[in-house]
Amino acid sequence: MRRFAKPWKIVKNIIKSFPLLLSVNSFPEVLFLEHKVCEENSADTARGPFCLGERVRRDFPVFADPKLVYLDSAASAQKPDAVLRTMDEFYRTSYANIHRGVYPLSVQATQSYDDARRVVAQFLGASAPEEIVFTRSATEAANLAAHSWGRKFVGEGDEILVTLLEHHSNFVPWQMLAQEKRAGLKVVGLRDDLTLDVDDFVRKLSARTKLFCVTHLANALGWGPPVAELIELAHAQGAKVLIDGAQSVAHAPVNVRSFDADFFIFSGHKLYGPTGIGALYARREILEEMPPFMGGGDMIRSVSIKGTMYADVPQRFEAGTPHISGAIGLAAAIEYVSALGMENIAAHEEKLVRLLERRLAKIPQVKPLGPEGAHRGLVCFTFDNVHPHDLAQFLSDKFNVAVRAGHHCNQPLLEHLRIPATTRASLGVYNTADDIEVLGEALEAAARFFKF
Ligand SMILES: *Cc1c(COP(=O)(O)O)cnc(C)c1O
C-alpha cells in the first residue's frame, strides 16, 4: 500500500544521483546539492518538499524494513550508520580507558572523549568545552544540578518554580529537593489554550525564587514557552534558570547563550545518538561553585586519609569511568545532524508537522491537543471512545505504525487536563509524507474497527 516505485520517483532518483556522479566529495555539500534538487523538484509533486526524509532513510539501518512507520522519535530516535560505525570502530580499533594511560590507545581514547565534549559545547553554543558535563541522560543532568547546585544554594523558605509542562525528569528531582530542604515548590499553570501562563509565572516569581526549571519544548504538547523572555524575568529577580532541552535539541538549532540559560540539559538518544549519554551545560562560574555529586576515581586531584582535593570542572562531576563510547557516539550524531543542517531539519519537520495536523483534522474521531499551526515535532491526540493503548496496539498490529500511548511522563499536565492518556505521533528527520499518510489511513481504519 506504500512506497511503490512511482515513475516520478525513479526520475527523481536519477536526478538525485547527479551530484554524486559529479564526484563532489564533501559530505555536507553533497547533501546540500541533493536537497536543492529535491526542492527544485517540489513543483512536480506534492511530496517534493519532503525529500530530506526520503534521502536520509538510507542512513538508518532500521528502515531496511520499508513498512516500518516510526512515529515515536520523541521517546527515542533511531540511529544512523554514522553513529553505529563510529562506536563500533572505537571499540574495535581505538579502545582503552581514558585519562590515566600513557600508551597510544589510551591517549587516543582520551583525545576522542575530549573532542566529543568540544563537539557538544559547539553544538549548544557554550563558551567553552569545560561548561559541558557528560551524564547518563537529561534525567541525570537534572539530578546532578539538584544534588550539587540545589543542595548548596536552596534552603528553607526558598522557592523553586517549575511548570505544568515539565517532564517528570524536570519535576521530581525538584520536588525531592524542595522536600529535603523545606523549600517551596511552585508550579506555573497554563492558559486555556494550554500555553504557559506568563502572568502566573510573574505572580509566582519573587526574590525567594532560587531556581526556575522549564522545558524548551513540551514532550506532551509539542510546543514550548518563550524561554528568552522568561529567563530575563527570572534573572531580574536573581533566580537561576534551567532549560530542559531533551526535546528541543533534535528539532531546531539551539544556542544556550542566545537566551542566556544558566543550565541546559539533554539526552543523546533523542538526538540520534546512543542511550546512556547526555549532558548538563552550565555557565562556568556556576559549575565552579558546585560541589561534587558523586565521589570516586577521575573526579579528584589528590586523595589522602585526611581529605580529598577535587578536580577542576567538569571532571569533578564525572566520577568513575565515563560512557566513553557513548560520548563519542553522541559527537558522531551531532556531526551527522550538523552536516544535514539543523535549519534544514527544522524546515523539513515544519512541513511534516503541518501535514500531520491537516491529516489528523480530516479524521472526526481524532481530537488533537492544541490548534493547527501550534505544533513542533509532535502532535498528541485523543480518539473518541478508544483508549490510547488500544489505539496504539491497533496501529502497530495492523499497520506497522509505531506511536506512543500513555501519560508521556507528564502526569501533572494530564491530571490538569482530566484525561488519563493521549496518543502521540512524533517526528524525526527520517519521516516522510508517506508516513503521515499511512498514519492517516490507519486511524481511519481504526475508526471503522472500533465503531460501536
Ligand atoms: C525524554 C525527556 C526527558 C528525559 O530524558 P531521559 O533521556 O529519559 O533522561 C526530559 N525532558 C523531556 C522534555 C523529555 O522529552
The ligand as an SDF file (V2000), in Angstrom:
LIG
                    3D

 15 15  0  0  0  0  0  0  0  0999 V2000
   12.6900   12.4140   27.3180 C   0  0  0  0  0  0  0  0  0  0  0  0
   12.6210   13.6740   28.0500 C   0  0  0  0  0  0  0  0  0  0  0  0
   13.3240   13.8400   29.2400 C   0  0  0  0  0  0  0  0  0  0  0  0
   14.1030   12.7450   29.8930 C   0  0  0  0  0  0  0  0  0  0  0  0
   15.0450   12.1900   29.0500 O   0  0  0  0  0  0  0  0  0  0  0  0
   15.8150   10.8730   29.5360 P   0  0  0  0  0  0  0  0  0  0  0  0
   16.6420   10.5200   28.3770 O   0  0  0  0  0  0  0  0  0  0  0  0
   14.7610    9.8560   29.8450 O   0  0  0  0  0  0  0  0  0  0  0  0
   16.6050   11.2440   30.7260 O   0  0  0  0  0  0  0  0  0  0  0  0
   13.2370   15.0610   29.8730 C   0  0  0  0  0  0  0  0  0  0  0  0
   12.5260   16.0580   29.3630 N   0  0  0  0  0  0  0  0  0  0  0  0
   11.8450   15.9430   28.2130 C   0  0  0  0  0  0  0  0  0  0  0  0
   11.0790   17.1180   27.6870 C   0  0  0  0  0  0  0  0  0  0  0  0
   11.8590   14.7430   27.5100 C   0  0  0  0  0  0  0  0  0  0  0  0
   11.1870   14.6270   26.3950 O   0  0  0  0  0  0  0  0  0  0  0  0
  1  2  1  0
  2  3  1  0
  2 14  2  0
  3  4  1  0
  3 10  2  0
  4  5  1  0
  5  6  1  0
  6  7  2  0
  6  8  1  0
  6  9  1  0
 10 11  1  0
 11 12  2  0
 12 13  1  0
 12 14  1  0
 14 15  1  0
M  END
$$$$
